[in-house]
Amino acid sequence: MEVVDEVYMMFSSVAEENLGNIVKLGTPLPDQIRIAIYQQCLSGVAFIHQQGVMHRDLKPANIGLLSVDPPQAILLDFGVATRESESNNHYAGTIPHTQEHCHP
């Protein structure tokens, strides 16, 4: 029996919309909706960090919206996620990311 050390995350439904599309379209969102989406994203990041998982590619396109009003946001695309204990194994310049959303 082979033991595979991989993490899979399953979602009950996939968002039909993402924050990246809304930003590209320039769709204005009321402050209360933007704040709620932001708070939900922070809660999601806090939860995965508590589980020892680092997303490593957070950007508007990876924030799914199951509903805009009332806002219901989920984190998407864990393709380059890793466990926190493995995150220090990368050398400068080799960490997977989306260039325009990466810190300088």
Buried (B, 14 or more C-beta within 10 A) or exposed (E): EEEEEEEEEEEEEEBEEBBBEBBEEEEEBEEEBBEBBBEBBEEBBEEBEEEEBBBBBBBBBBBBBBEBEEBBBBBBBBEEBBEEEEBEEEEEEEEEEBEEEEEE
